């Protein structure tokens, strides 16, 4: 499949890249827009101008030093822990599901869920702020009772795609799950 353009719940543009490796293996990658240099510069200038105004009236140099250090530390924390560049869902019918998140700093986090633990993949709904949003999630079997669900693992938490994107991923996942059962 090819790469398609969608929007997230905030109306920002995201892209979905679907790759079919085999009949039992598909990979879905949702890519968010890159970090806006303009936005970073505006926030930085605002904070530093405010710090300079405080310095102007108090003549305390620690205000300027603190503003610079806090701004740089805040940007590094945001890039390393918050800003996700892309999220990937790799589903292999006989093996399991791998969830990966790549951050703007280059850091990656990966989770693997064995097929024997997976009960189903569903689209769920939730109340978010003042609206209803949809999200794709994996239902994990309870080890004691395989008919019940012990936990829910939400997918694409950072990119938050809209329903039309989720339906496309859901249908492909259900095809693979139906073949593997």
PAVEXTOR-706326 format. One record per residue (C-alpha): residue number from 1; x, y, z. Coordinates in steps of 0.02 Angstrom, whole numbers, plus 50000, padded with zeros to 5 digits. Layout:
N
<rec i="NUM" x="X" y="Y" z="Z"/>
...
END
This chain:
181
<rec i="1" x="50000" y="50000" z="50000"/>
<rec i="2" x="50053" y="50180" z="49983"/>
<rec i="3" x="50070" y="50323" z="50103"/>
<rec i="4" x="49909" y="50419" z="50136"/>
<rec i="5" x="49876" y="50587" z="50219"/>
<rec i="6" x="49758" y="50597" z="50367"/>
<rec i="7" x="49730" y="50716" z="50513"/>
<rec i="8" x="49743" y="50691" z="50699"/>
<rec i="9" x="49610" y="50740" z="50825"/>
<rec i="10" x="49676" y="50919" z="50827"/>
<rec i="11" x="49669" y="50937" z="50638"/>
<rec i="12" x="49857" y="50925" z="50611"/>
<rec i="13" x="49917" y="50829" z="50460"/>
<rec i="14" x="49986" y="50653" z="50488"/>
<rec i="15" x="50032" y="50518" z="50364"/>
<rec i="16" x="49997" y="50331" z="50368"/>
<rec i="17" x="50119" y="50216" z="50279"/>
<rec i="18" x="50057" y="50038" z="50259"/>
<rec i="19" x="50181" y="49904" z="50206"/>
<rec i="20" x="50129" y="49725" z="50170"/>
<rec i="21" x="50279" y="49612" z="50197"/>
<rec i="22" x="50180" y="49450" z="50171"/>
<rec i="23" x="50002" y="49385" z="50192"/>
<rec i="24" x="50034" y="49367" z="50378"/>
<rec i="25" x="50141" y="49521" z="50409"/>
<rec i="26" x="50097" y="49705" z="50393"/>
<rec i="27" x="50177" y="49863" z="50458"/>
<rec i="28" x="50086" y="50027" z="50491"/>
<rec i="29" x="50184" y="50187" z="50523"/>
<rec i="30" x="50100" y="50350" z="50574"/>
<rec i="31" x="50214" y="50499" z="50552"/>
<rec i="32" x="50181" y="50664" z="50641"/>
<rec i="33" x="50243" y="50833" z="50579"/>
<rec i="34" x="50420" y="50880" z="50628"/>
<rec i="35" x="50457" y="51001" z="50769"/>
<rec i="36" x="50425" y="51178" z="50708"/>
<rec i="37" x="50582" y="51284" z="50722"/>
<rec i="38" x="50476" y="51441" z="50709"/>
<rec i="39" x="50371" y="51390" z="50860"/>
<rec i="40" x="50527" y="51349" z="50962"/>
<rec i="41" x="50604" y="51517" z="50919"/>
<rec i="42" x="50445" y="51613" z="50966"/>
<rec i="43" x="50434" y="51526" z="51136"/>
<rec i="44" x="50619" y="51551" z="51169"/>
<rec i="45" x="50615" y="51735" z="51122"/>
<rec i="46" x="50460" y="51765" z="51229"/>
<rec i="47" x="50539" y="51684" z="51382"/>
<rec i="48" x="50705" y="51772" z="51358"/>
<rec i="49" x="50623" y="51943" z="51330"/>
<rec i="50" x="50520" y="51918" z="51487"/>
<rec i="51" x="50677" y="51870" z="51583"/>
<rec i="52" x="50767" y="52022" z="51515"/>
<rec i="53" x="50623" y="52135" z="51570"/>
<rec i="54" x="50634" y="52061" z="51745"/>
<rec i="55" x="50822" y="52085" z="51742"/>
<rec i="56" x="50801" y="52265" z="51685"/>
<rec i="57" x="50698" y="52307" z="51839"/>
<rec i="58" x="50787" y="52198" z="51967"/>
<rec i="59" x="50965" y="52203" z="51898"/>
<rec i="60" x="50987" y="52022" z="51952"/>
<rec i="61" x="51089" y="51918" z="51828"/>
<rec i="62" x="51026" y="51753" z="51898"/>
<rec i="63" x="50859" y="51788" z="51814"/>
<rec i="64" x="50940" y="51787" z="51641"/>
<rec i="65" x="51048" y="51636" z="51680"/>
<rec i="66" x="50899" y="51541" z="51749"/>
<rec i="67" x="50792" y="51581" z="51597"/>
<rec i="68" x="50925" y="51520" z="51477"/>
<rec i="69" x="50959" y="51360" z="51573"/>
<rec i="70" x="50775" y="51320" z="51601"/>
<rec i="71" x="50733" y="51352" z="51418"/>
<rec i="72" x="50873" y="51240" z="51355"/>
<rec i="73" x="50831" y="51104" z="51481"/>
<rec i="74" x="50646" y="51115" z="51437"/>
<rec i="75" x="50683" y="51098" z="51251"/>
<rec i="76" x="50794" y="50945" z="51280"/>
<rec i="77" x="50663" y="50862" z="51391"/>
<rec i="78" x="50526" y="50897" z="51263"/>
<rec i="79" x="50628" y="50827" z="51119"/>
<rec i="80" x="50686" y="50673" z="51214"/>
<rec i="81" x="50528" y="50622" z="51309"/>
<rec i="82" x="50376" y="50706" z="51229"/>
<rec i="83" x="50393" y="50739" z="51041"/>
<rec i="84" x="50361" y="50577" z="50946"/>
<rec i="85" x="50411" y="50579" z="50761"/>
<rec i="86" x="50327" y="50417" z="50713"/>
<rec i="87" x="50238" y="50268" z="50787"/>
<rec i="88" x="50243" y="50095" z="50709"/>
<rec i="89" x="50130" y="49944" z="50728"/>
<rec i="90" x="50203" y="49782" z="50658"/>
<rec i="91" x="50084" y="49635" z="50661"/>
<rec i="92" x="50146" y="49460" z="50621"/>
<rec i="93" x="50007" y="49331" z="50621"/>
<rec i="94" x="50104" y="49185" z="50694"/>
<rec i="95" x="50213" y="49284" z="50814"/>
<rec i="96" x="50132" y="49439" z="50887"/>
<rec i="97" x="50123" y="49628" z="50883"/>
<rec i="98" x="50266" y="49751" z="50901"/>
<rec i="99" x="50234" y="49933" z="50948"/>
<rec i="100" x="50374" y="50060" z="50920"/>
<rec i="101" x="50387" y="50246" z="50952"/>
<rec i="102" x="50529" y="50353" z="50884"/>
<rec i="103" x="50561" y="50518" z="50971"/>
<rec i="104" x="50632" y="50678" z="50897"/>
<rec i="105" x="50796" y="50649" z="50989"/>
<rec i="106" x="50820" y="50480" z="50905"/>
<rec i="107" x="50768" y="50380" z="51058"/>
<rec i="108" x="50655" y="50231" z="51024"/>
<rec i="109" x="50541" y="50130" z="51135"/>
<rec i="110" x="50474" y="49959" z="51084"/>
<rec i="111" x="50344" y="49842" z="51159"/>
<rec i="112" x="50310" y="49665" z="51098"/>
<rec i="113" x="50149" y="49570" z="51134"/>
<rec i="114" x="50144" y="49384" z="51096"/>
<rec i="115" x="49999" y="49320" z="50991"/>
<rec i="116" x="49953" y="49196" z="51129"/>
<rec i="117" x="49921" y="49343" z="51247"/>
<rec i="118" x="49822" y="49445" z="51121"/>
<rec i="119" x="49633" y="49427" z="51132"/>
<rec i="120" x="49584" y="49554" z="50997"/>
<rec i="121" x="49619" y="49723" z="50920"/>
<rec i="122" x="49472" y="49843" z="50931"/>
<rec i="123" x="49426" y="50024" z="50904"/>
<rec i="124" x="49371" y="50100" z="51068"/>
<rec i="125" x="49302" y="50270" z="51111"/>
<rec i="126" x="49344" y="50388" z="51252"/>
<rec i="127" x="49297" y="50559" z="51317"/>
<rec i="128" x="49442" y="50679" z="51285"/>
<rec i="129" x="49424" y="50857" z="51348"/>
<rec i="130" x="49250" y="50901" z="51284"/>
<rec i="131" x="49234" y="50777" z="51140"/>
<rec i="132" x="49228" y="50592" z="51101"/>
<rec i="133" x="49383" y="50520" z="51017"/>
<rec i="134" x="49418" y="50348" z="50947"/>
<rec i="135" x="49576" y="50248" z="50974"/>
<rec i="136" x="49642" y="50080" z="50922"/>
<rec i="137" x="49687" y="49962" z="51063"/>
<rec i="138" x="49745" y="49786" z="51096"/>
<rec i="139" x="49648" y="49680" z="51220"/>
<rec i="140" x="49762" y="49568" z="51323"/>
<rec i="141" x="49695" y="49400" z="51386"/>
<rec i="142" x="49685" y="49366" z="51571"/>
<rec i="143" x="49807" y="49222" z="51609"/>
<rec i="144" x="49686" y="49147" z="51736"/>
<rec i="145" x="49532" y="49158" z="51624"/>
<rec i="146" x="49567" y="49172" z="51435"/>
<rec i="147" x="49388" y="49229" z="51401"/>
<rec i="148" x="49410" y="49392" z="51498"/>
<rec i="149" x="49520" y="49543" z="51466"/>
<rec i="150" x="49657" y="49582" z="51592"/>
<rec i="151" x="49721" y="49744" z="51514"/>
<rec i="152" x="49704" y="49862" z="51368"/>
<rec i="153" x="49854" y="49930" z="51271"/>
<rec i="154" x="49812" y="50087" z="51171"/>
<rec i="155" x="49899" y="50110" z="51003"/>
<rec i="156" x="49959" y="50271" z="50921"/>
<rec i="157" x="49945" y="50370" z="51085"/>
<rec i="158" x="50051" y="50517" z="51028"/>
<rec i="159" x="49986" y="50540" z="50852"/>
<rec i="160" x="49802" y="50518" z="50897"/>
<rec i="161" x="49736" y="50484" z="50720"/>
<rec i="162" x="49553" y="50509" z="50674"/>
<rec i="163" x="49429" y="50368" z="50647"/>
<rec i="164" x="49454" y="50355" z="50457"/>
<rec i="165" x="49638" y="50314" z="50483"/>
<rec i="166" x="49602" y="50193" z="50625"/>
<rec i="167" x="49473" y="50097" z="50522"/>
<rec i="168" x="49602" y="50064" z="50387"/>
<rec i="169" x="49728" y="49995" z="50512"/>
<rec i="170" x="49592" y="49898" z="50604"/>
<rec i="171" x="49531" y="49809" z="50447"/>
<rec i="172" x="49707" y="49755" z="50399"/>
<rec i="173" x="49742" y="49692" z="50574"/>
<rec i="174" x="49578" y="49594" z="50578"/>
<rec i="175" x="49624" y="49510" z="50412"/>
<rec i="176" x="49787" y="49448" z="50486"/>
<rec i="177" x="49706" y="49396" z="50651"/>
<rec i="178" x="49571" y="49298" z="50556"/>
<rec i="179" x="49704" y="49206" z="50455"/>
<rec i="180" x="49806" y="49161" z="50609"/>
<rec i="181" x="49659" y="49090" z="50711"/>
END
